[in-house]
Amino acid sequence: MQKNLEKITSGVDYPEQSCIICQERIKAGDEVVRCPRCHSIHHADCWKNKGGCGKTGCPQIAKAVVGPPPQGDGPPPPLPRKYIWGGIALAAVLILIAVFWPKPPDPALGRDKVVVLGESYFELSNIMSELADEFNENNSEIYIDLQLLPVGAMDTKLMVLIAAGEAPDVFTLRKERLSFFLEQDTLMALGVEENGTEIYGIEHPAQQAYFVAWRESKHPEAALAVLHYFVENIPPLAEELLWETEAPPLIFN
């Protein structure tokens, strides 16, 4: 159903007529509302104060008065040019800062960086961190970037890095995950058995896992050197103590 809308008009359209509420004669400069139902004439203020039509029996109430837009309506004034140019200048400064701000020094200092990713507990984490620090202090060609995760976080982190094209050079895999990566042909051969079979994983001395290397490593020789360094220097656990739960005792010989 179409709504009856009250419209404010000029008194010039209603000469010699009187407001039905105040009974005063309509002047040319007055704002006037003509009832859309009974067509009675009202001063706009009388209509609003009454809340609708002043004619006895007319049910029209003041629902929506349509008139000239009040001062200030419409689109905002245009922004001064000085603010526009100021914003452009600020953006340019921020870009220049981002580009030319001095980067923190690379700890690799020009050496081949080998990223090592693995799961570890507190004791093993301390041992591997000490081994990495000692290696980095004494090796002028290779730098170890050691990244150790809590148990259970490895698979997700590894998949994210691989999907982003940032796979670690050396990482550890549980035995049940090794076959998957072998099927995908993503691992680097670490050596050859006496019978000619290629080796793709070397048992972790202190975990039920394998050290492996990413086939597409940017520094394959450095990756192999780092892998063997950890295998040879992590103190081994006795076979009966190799953990199978998520909270192993870590007792080194």
Contacts in CASP RR format, 6 or more apart in sequence:
PFRMAT RR
TARGET T0000
AUTHOR 0000-0000-0000
METHOD contacts of the structure
MODEL  1
MQKNLEKITSGVDYPEQSCIICQERIKAGDEVVRCPRCHSIHHADCWKNK
GGCGKTGCPQIAKAVVGPPPQGDGPPPPLPRKYIWGGIALAAVLILIAVF
WPKPPDPALGRDKVVVLGESYFELSNIMSELADEFNENNSEIYIDLQLLP
VGAMDTKLMVLIAAGEAPDVFTLRKERLSFFLEQDTLMALGVEENGTEIY
GIEHPAQQAYFVAWRESKHPEAALAVLHYFVENIPPLAEELLWETEAPPL
IFN
3 63 0 8 1.000
3 64 0 8 1.000
4 36 0 8 1.000
4 37 0 8 1.000
4 60 0 8 1.000
4 63 0 8 1.000
5 36 0 8 1.000
5 63 0 8 1.000
5 64 0 8 1.000
5 65 0 8 1.000
5 66 0 8 1.000
6 33 0 8 1.000
6 34 0 8 1.000
6 35 0 8 1.000
6 36 0 8 1.000
6 47 0 8 1.000
6 52 0 8 1.000
6 60 0 8 1.000
6 62 0 8 1.000
6 63 0 8 1.000
6 64 0 8 1.000
6 65 0 8 1.000
6 66 0 8 1.000
7 33 0 8 1.000
7 34 0 8 1.000
7 36 0 8 1.000
7 65 0 8 1.000
7 66 0 8 1.000
7 67 0 8 1.000
8 31 0 8 1.000
8 32 0 8 1.000
8 33 0 8 1.000
8 44 0 8 1.000
8 65 0 8 1.000
8 66 0 8 1.000
8 67 0 8 1.000
8 68 0 8 1.000
9 31 0 8 1.000
9 32 0 8 1.000
9 33 0 8 1.000
9 34 0 8 1.000
10 28 0 8 1.000
10 29 0 8 1.000
10 30 0 8 1.000
10 31 0 8 1.000
10 32 0 8 1.000
11 26 0 8 1.000
11 27 0 8 1.000
11 28 0 8 1.000
11 29 0 8 1.000
11 30 0 8 1.000
11 31 0 8 1.000
11 32 0 8 1.000
12 28 0 8 1.000
12 29 0 8 1.000
13 32 0 8 1.000
14 26 0 8 1.000
14 32 0 8 1.000
14 34 0 8 1.000
14 41 0 8 1.000
15 26 0 8 1.000
15 28 0 8 1.000
16 25 0 8 1.000
16 26 0 8 1.000
17 25 0 8 1.000
17 26 0 8 1.000
17 41 0 8 1.000
18 24 0 8 1.000
18 25 0 8 1.000
18 26 0 8 1.000
18 41 0 8 1.000
19 26 0 8 1.000
19 41 0 8 1.000
19 42 0 8 1.000
19 43 0 8 1.000
19 46 0 8 1.000
20 40 0 8 1.000
20 41 0 8 1.000
20 42 0 8 1.000
20 53 0 8 1.000
20 54 0 8 1.000
20 55 0 8 1.000
21 42 0 8 1.000
21 43 0 8 1.000
21 46 0 8 1.000
21 47 0 8 1.000
21 50 0 8 1.000
21 54 0 8 1.000
22 43 0 8 1.000
22 46 0 8 1.000
24 43 0 8 1.000
26 32 0 8 1.000
26 41 0 8 1.000
26 43 0 8 1.000
30 43 0 8 1.000
30 44 0 8 1.000
31 43 0 8 1.000
31 44 0 8 1.000
31 45 0 8 1.000
32 41 0 8 1.000
32 42 0 8 1.000
32 43 0 8 1.000
32 44 0 8 1.000
33 41 0 8 1.000
33 42 0 8 1.000
33 43 0 8 1.000
33 44 0 8 1.000
33 47 0 8 1.000
33 65 0 8 1.000
34 40 0 8 1.000
34 41 0 8 1.000
34 42 0 8 1.000
35 41 0 8 1.000
35 42 0 8 1.000
35 52 0 8 1.000
35 53 0 8 1.000
35 54 0 8 1.000
35 55 0 8 1.000
35 58 0 8 1.000
35 60 0 8 1.000
36 60 0 8 1.000
37 53 0 8 1.000
37 58 0 8 1.000
37 59 0 8 1.000
37 60 0 8 1.000
38 53 0 8 1.000
38 55 0 8 1.000
38 58 0 8 1.000
38 60 0 8 1.000
40 53 0 8 1.000
40 54 0 8 1.000
40 55 0 8 1.000
40 58 0 8 1.000
42 50 0 8 1.000
42 52 0 8 1.000
42 53 0 8 1.000
42 54 0 8 1.000
44 65 0 8 1.000
46 54 0 8 1.000
47 53 0 8 1.000
47 54 0 8 1.000
47 62 0 8 1.000
47 65 0 8 1.000
48 62 0 8 1.000
48 65 0 8 1.000
50 62 0 8 1.000
51 61 0 8 1.000
51 62 0 8 1.000
52 60 0 8 1.000
52 61 0 8 1.000
52 62 0 8 1.000
53 59 0 8 1.000
53 60 0 8 1.000
53 61 0 8 1.000
107 136 0 8 1.000
107 143 0 8 1.000
108 143 0 8 1.000
108 145 0 8 1.000
109 143 0 8 1.000
110 143 0 8 1.000
111 139 0 8 1.000
111 140 0 8 1.000
111 141 0 8 1.000
111 142 0 8 1.000
111 143 0 8 1.000
112 141 0 8 1.000
112 142 0 8 1.000
112 143 0 8 1.000
112 218 0 8 1.000
112 219 0 8 1.000
112 222 0 8 1.000
113 143 0 8 1.000
113 145 0 8 1.000
113 219 0 8 1.000
114 142 0 8 1.000
114 143 0 8 1.000
114 144 0 8 1.000
114 145 0 8 1.000
114 169 0 8 1.000
114 170 0 8 1.000
114 217 0 8 1.000
114 219 0 8 1.000
114 222 0 8 1.000
114 223 0 8 1.000
114 226 0 8 1.000
115 145 0 8 1.000
115 147 0 8 1.000
115 168 0 8 1.000
115 169 0 8 1.000
115 170 0 8 1.000
116 132 0 8 1.000
116 144 0 8 1.000
116 145 0 8 1.000
116 146 0 8 1.000
116 147 0 8 1.000
116 168 0 8 1.000
116 169 0 8 1.000
116 170 0 8 1.000
116 171 0 8 1.000
116 226 0 8 1.000
116 230 0 8 1.000
117 147 0 8 1.000
117 148 0 8 1.000
117 149 0 8 1.000
117 154 0 8 1.000
117 157 0 8 1.000
117 158 0 8 1.000
117 161 0 8 1.000
117 168 0 8 1.000
117 170 0 8 1.000
117 171 0 8 1.000
117 172 0 8 1.000
118 147 0 8 1.000
118 148 0 8 1.000
118 149 0 8 1.000
118 154 0 8 1.000
118 171 0 8 1.000
118 172 0 8 1.000
119 148 0 8 1.000
119 149 0 8 1.000
119 150 0 8 1.000
119 151 0 8 1.000
119 152 0 8 1.000
119 153 0 8 1.000
119 154 0 8 1.000
119 172 0 8 1.000
119 207 0 8 1.000
119 209 0 8 1.000
120 128 0 8 1.000
120 148 0 8 1.000
120 149 0 8 1.000
120 150 0 8 1.000
120 151 0 8 1.000
121 151 0 8 1.000
121 248 0 8 1.000
121 250 0 8 1.000
122 250 0 8 1.000
123 250 0 8 1.000
123 252 0 8 1.000
124 206 0 8 1.000
124 207 0 8 1.000
124 234 0 8 1.000
124 250 0 8 1.000
125 148 0 8 1.000
127 234 0 8 1.000
127 235 0 8 1.000
127 252 0 8 1.000
128 146 0 8 1.000
128 148 0 8 1.000
128 230 0 8 1.000
128 234 0 8 1.000
129 146 0 8 1.000
129 148 0 8 1.000
131 229 0 8 1.000
131 230 0 8 1.000
131 233 0 8 1.000
131 234 0 8 1.000
132 144 0 8 1.000
132 146 0 8 1.000
135 142 0 8 1.000
135 144 0 8 1.000
135 226 0 8 1.000
135 229 0 8 1.000
136 143 0 8 1.000
136 144 0 8 1.000
141 222 0 8 1.000
142 219 0 8 1.000
142 222 0 8 1.000
142 225 0 8 1.000
142 226 0 8 1.000
144 226 0 8 1.000
147 168 0 8 1.000
149 157 0 8 1.000
151 246 0 8 1.000
152 246 0 8 1.000
154 171 0 8 1.000
154 172 0 8 1.000
155 177 0 8 1.000
158 167 0 8 1.000
158 168 0 8 1.000
158 171 0 8 1.000
161 167 0 8 1.000
161 168 0 8 1.000
162 186 0 8 1.000
167 186 0 8 1.000
167 214 0 8 1.000
167 216 0 8 1.000
168 214 0 8 1.000
169 213 0 8 1.000
169 214 0 8 1.000
169 217 0 8 1.000
169 218 0 8 1.000
169 219 0 8 1.000
169 222 0 8 1.000
169 223 0 8 1.000
169 226 0 8 1.000
170 211 0 8 1.000
170 212 0 8 1.000
170 213 0 8 1.000
170 214 0 8 1.000
170 223 0 8 1.000
170 226 0 8 1.000
170 227 0 8 1.000
170 230 0 8 1.000
171 211 0 8 1.000
171 212 0 8 1.000
171 214 0 8 1.000
172 204 0 8 1.000
172 207 0 8 1.000
172 209 0 8 1.000
172 210 0 8 1.000
172 211 0 8 1.000
172 212 0 8 1.000
173 181 0 8 1.000
173 201 0 8 1.000
173 209 0 8 1.000
173 210 0 8 1.000
173 212 0 8 1.000
174 208 0 8 1.000
174 209 0 8 1.000
175 208 0 8 1.000
175 209 0 8 1.000
175 210 0 8 1.000
178 200 0 8 1.000
178 201 0 8 1.000
178 210 0 8 1.000
178 212 0 8 1.000
181 187 0 8 1.000
181 212 0 8 1.000
182 200 0 8 1.000
185 215 0 8 1.000
186 214 0 8 1.000
186 215 0 8 1.000
186 216 0 8 1.000
187 200 0 8 1.000
187 201 0 8 1.000
187 212 0 8 1.000
187 213 0 8 1.000
187 214 0 8 1.000
187 215 0 8 1.000
188 200 0 8 1.000
188 212 0 8 1.000
188 213 0 8 1.000
188 214 0 8 1.000
188 215 0 8 1.000
188 217 0 8 1.000
188 220 0 8 1.000
188 223 0 8 1.000
188 224 0 8 1.000
189 198 0 8 1.000
189 199 0 8 1.000
189 200 0 8 1.000
190 199 0 8 1.000
190 200 0 8 1.000
190 201 0 8 1.000
190 202 0 8 1.000
190 212 0 8 1.000
190 213 0 8 1.000
190 224 0 8 1.000
190 227 0 8 1.000
191 198 0 8 1.000
191 199 0 8 1.000
192 198 0 8 1.000
192 199 0 8 1.000
193 199 0 8 1.000
200 212 0 8 1.000
201 210 0 8 1.000
201 211 0 8 1.000
201 212 0 8 1.000
202 210 0 8 1.000
202 211 0 8 1.000
202 227 0 8 1.000
202 228 0 8 1.000
202 231 0 8 1.000
203 209 0 8 1.000
203 210 0 8 1.000
203 211 0 8 1.000
203 231 0 8 1.000
204 210 0 8 1.000
204 211 0 8 1.000
204 231 0 8 1.000
204 234 0 8 1.000
205 231 0 8 1.000
205 234 0 8 1.000
205 235 0 8 1.000
205 236 0 8 1.000
205 237 0 8 1.000
206 234 0 8 1.000
206 235 0 8 1.000
206 236 0 8 1.000
206 237 0 8 1.000
206 242 0 8 1.000
206 250 0 8 1.000
206 252 0 8 1.000
207 242 0 8 1.000
207 243 0 8 1.000
208 242 0 8 1.000
208 243 0 8 1.000
208 244 0 8 1.000
211 227 0 8 1.000
211 230 0 8 1.000
211 231 0 8 1.000
212 227 0 8 1.000
213 220 0 8 1.000
213 223 0 8 1.000
213 224 0 8 1.000
213 227 0 8 1.000
214 223 0 8 1.000
217 223 0 8 1.000
235 252 0 8 1.000
235 253 0 8 1.000
236 252 0 8 1.000
236 253 0 8 1.000
237 243 0 8 1.000
237 250 0 8 1.000
237 251 0 8 1.000
237 252 0 8 1.000
237 253 0 8 1.000
238 251 0 8 1.000
238 253 0 8 1.000
241 248 0 8 1.000
241 249 0 8 1.000
241 251 0 8 1.000
242 248 0 8 1.000
243 249 0 8 1.000
243 250 0 8 1.000
END
